[in-house]
Amino acid sequence: MRAARPFASLALSFLLLAIFVGVWQLSSLTPRGGEATVDPEYAALVGAAAATGGQTPFPSPLEVGARILEHLADPFYVRGTNDQGIGVQLAYSLGRVLAGYGIAALVAIPLGFVIGMSPLLYGALNPFIQVLRPISPLAWMPLALYTIKDSAVSSIFVIFICSVWPMLINTAFGVASVRREWLNVARTLECSTLRTAFRVILPAAAPTIMTGMRISIGIAWLVIVAAEMLVGGTGIGYFVWNQWNNLSLADIVTAILVIGLVGMVLDQLLAMATRAVSYQE
Amino acid sequence: MSGPFADPFDPKTALRRCSCGRHASQVEHDRALACDPVETGTEATETDVEALSARIVETAVAKAVFGTEARRRAFLSLVGKATAASVLAAFFPLDAAKEAFAQAPRTIEKRDLRIGFIPITCATPIIMAHPMGFYAKHGLNVEVIRTAGWAVIRDRALNREYDAAHMLSPMPLAITLGVGSNPIPWTMPAVENINGQAITLANKHRDRRDPKDWRGFRFAVPFDFSIHNYLLRYYVAEAGLDPDRDIQIRAVPPPEMVANLRADNIDGFLGPDPFNQRAVFDGVGFIHILTRELWDGHPCCAFAVSRAFITENPGTYHALLRAIIEATAYASNPANRREVAAAISAQNYLNQPVTVVEQVLTGTFADGLGRVQRVPNRIDFDPFPWHSMAIWILTQMKRWGQIRGDINYAQIAEQVFLATDAAQAMRELGLSPPERTTRTHVIMGKTFDPADPEGYLASFAIRRS
């Protein structure tokens, strides 16, 4: 990829955005239904679109923009158990993701290390990993609720189970594919196993491990929204479910944008970490 | 004939299996379906106290009737103890006297409670008791928590994350029987709402109002164990359609019903309000028929607690029940409906436009066909859990194959639908509960007699068992 002309690509991005929003705005301006045919009492009881024989349309970009500003103006209010600001909900979701992801990292990286260093264990555990890995994390949810008997811990468990596999596999792969020459050099210098692991294998495998962690955080953020929609209570996924409950598409679009932005930030943080540990051979 | 001495030549008795086939023996089957409360130390003493107080009442009545001890003994030796008791009961409402004598405990063991609800107007008493202060009035600090769906509310209640929950009235029966979950003794001390549901169809079906023309339709109901499921099945079966073969019924959480109707994924739904009205409000569908036209006064949602909770916190339980019943009584008054609608529409509770909730609660509503209808009892609130309602639900669970084998309808109804507790709480609040716990119900013109559930079941042409 050539790094030239950042200004031009930025301008193109804005142009595309403007075209998209423009088309959206124009399409939401199309005439709705026909003339009002129902009596005023009936019209007062139904939505504006239903009164003219149509359906409530998709919100226009202006309506969505207004909702976004409203949410951002006061993101951290708490007005009761079921009515909290979008910032509070985001904090709940991030807390769950970090908890589940943190536990997954604590389990997956040491385990992956061991598996990567021992071909015997690799062969023995590989079938289990291959069977468990492709299971959609949400399929674990009923099982988790049944056994753990706590919905908050269950959603953390689901995050754990979805983010553990990429880290485990990448760690094992990274450790297993450290160049033979380097290990041989370490042996020639009579390094202990522990010293070899920390001074040779870990730095050599670090970029692969970080890639696994980056994949995992992406999956974890994808899954938390779905898990919270399922279990409810708090979190950005619950926010989406709740607004769906109210058929409020403007709020859902707001939440989608926020979810996307947060996901991007998480991904960029890990990308930076990956660059920090990468090396040139 | 059941138990270890069952007749081996009786065709109804399966040797070493029970009649439903899920238990090792008929004895075990009976025990599982008897759903006795969990035995604990405190409970044993409570039962003793109850028995004692009942005996005191009986003695007092006997003394009053016979006058002298000699005449009582003479009468007893003449006719026998059991006959004497039943003769007395015939002349004097012994049960009522015993109930009046038994006082609900007044100490509150647990003040901070969590109650889960689904954001629908059926939950009105449970929800409104929070903003309108009914819980606080009875000394409770309750947090009402909006929950995503019926399966989630069931699991959270079973996991004891909730102390009490808003459930569909068939759910406590299903949980107690272990249908769709582990068998755990569950109870339903109060009905939340009666009526208040509707069949909503997509706008394109405006001209297909006769259920006979519904072959191939896809319908949504909130849950498998819901009065909605049973009423929809009943309704189409009366029109000659087999609900399992001629139409498709899916369990869809209520909020997703309107979205699915709009996306043309379903042709209609028998669902709770406000979503019927919401479909009209958004111009997606029209209200085909209100469920009160199928069965006027049918139970819908319930206030449910586990038997273990009652055993462990009897004082809290009674205070909670009083709060719920008082809220229910307040909601049933048409003059209060607008106030209630305003209180529960907020984002913390239903999160719906006030107009929509108001139309549901006041019964003055747009039907989606261009008319304004006025049906004041579109939804109503009556807490009394009639045993006959439970028996009807059990007949339908059996009719559609959700439960198999012989069941003791009356016993299960009595153990899950706590009519005595509801009646007591109603009396304490100055309301007048019905004298009996069963009555006949009329569903689509056909009378249901709770004394003969099997005969009722056999009278249907379309059924699974």
Contacts between the chains, C-beta under 8 A, distances in Angstrom:
chain1	res1	chain2	res2	distance
A	37	B	370	7.8
A	38	B	370	5.4
A	39	B	372	7.7
A	41	B	372	5.3
A	42	B	366	5.2
A	42	B	370	6.3
A	42	B	371	7.2
A	42	B	372	5.2
A	44	B	355	7.8
A	45	B	281	7.8
A	45	B	355	6.4
A	45	B	359	5.8
A	45	B	364	7.9
A	45	B	365	6.4
A	45	B	366	4.0
A	45	B	372	6.7
A	46	B	280	6.0
A	46	B	281	5.2
A	46	B	283	7.0
A	46	B	366	4.9
A	46	B	368	8.0
A	47	B	281	4.9
A	47	B	282	5.6
A	47	B	283	6.5
A	49	B	282	7.3
A	49	B	283	5.3
A	50	B	280	6.7
A	50	B	281	6.2
A	50	B	282	6.2
A	50	B	283	3.2
A	50	B	366	8.0
A	50	B	368	7.8
A	53	B	283	7.2
A	54	B	283	5.7
A	55	B	262	6.8
A	55	B	282	6.2
A	55	B	283	4.3
A	55	B	284	5.8
A	56	B	281	7.9
A	56	B	282	4.2
A	56	B	283	6.2
A	56	B	284	7.9
A	79	B	347	7.5
A	79	B	348	6.2
A	80	B	348	3.8
A	81	B	143	5.4
A	81	B	144	6.8
A	81	B	145	5.6
A	81	B	146	7.6
A	81	B	348	7.0
A	82	B	144	7.7
A	82	B	145	6.8
A	82	B	146	4.3
A	82	B	347	7.4
A	82	B	348	4.8
A	82	B	349	6.8
A	82	B	351	7.8
A	83	B	346	7.3
A	83	B	347	4.5
A	83	B	348	3.9
A	145	B	152	8.0
A	145	B	155	4.8
A	145	B	159	7.2
A	146	B	155	7.3
A	149	B	158	7.9
A	149	B	159	3.9
A	149	B	160	7.6
A	149	B	161	7.9
A	150	B	159	6.5
A	150	B	161	6.7
A	151	B	152	7.5
A	151	B	155	7.6
A	151	B	156	6.0
A	151	B	159	7.6
A	151	B	161	6.4
A	229	B	148	7.0
A	230	B	148	6.5
A	230	B	152	7.3
A	231	B	148	6.6
A	231	B	152	6.2
A	232	B	146	7.0
A	232	B	147	5.5
A	232	B	148	3.5
A	232	B	149	7.9
A	232	B	152	6.3
A	233	B	145	6.9
A	233	B	147	7.7
A	238	B	148	7.5
A	241	B	148	5.9
A	241	B	255	7.5
A	242	B	146	7.3
A	242	B	351	6.2
A	244	B	255	5.9
A	244	B	256	7.4
A	244	B	259	6.8
A	245	B	119	6.0
A	245	B	255	3.8
A	245	B	351	6.1
A	246	B	351	4.7
A	246	B	352	6.2
A	247	B	258	6.2
A	247	B	259	7.0
A	247	B	278	6.7
A	247	B	282	6.4
